[in-house]
Amino acid sequence: MKKIIALVYALLLSSNVWAVDGFSVEYGQTDYSGDNANMARLGAQWDWKKPLVTKGNWLLTGYWEVSAGSWNGQNRGGKDYNTADIGFTPVFRLQQKNFSWAAPYVEAGIGVHLLSNTHITADREFSTAFQFGDHLGAGLRFGDKHRFDLGYRFQHLSNASIKDPNPGINFSQIRLAYHF
């Protein structure tokens, strides 16, 4: 799995080859029943070239996001559990069409994730490595040529009851993106 993650990172860094429109870094945490888990991810985005809807100064658009990262879960006794995560998510975004320096946005996405390990902590185990990931987010696009994006995401991952048990996990995330 480490070789797969290294390959994904290498692909993410080769923006000219894949015509990547942006990169992102995410950090998230969850806390439930005394167990803690955190995650860190790198992502690449490919913008949808045409908006889905334009109304006044607002547009509904989106992007494809490919991500790779890791989770670290820790049980009450302090034992660590590490999991690699590779994901693909189409993301819909409502944002202003024309703005000077900064503009707010809201977004939503539903995608798929593949985990290297189904143990998140000693007390939390997924029944499948395949998980669906959905998120709701809000943030601010800002800066020279609108290249920066700082936002918050609430993300839920679960297997949608494909197999039991289906405990799911929720992350609160901070995301920083850079657009070319």
Helices and strands as residue ranges (DSSP letters): H 2-13, H 15-18, E 22-32, E 35-47, E 53-55, E 58-74, E 80-96, E 102-115, E 119-121, E 124-125, E 130-142, G 144-146, E 148-158, E 169-179
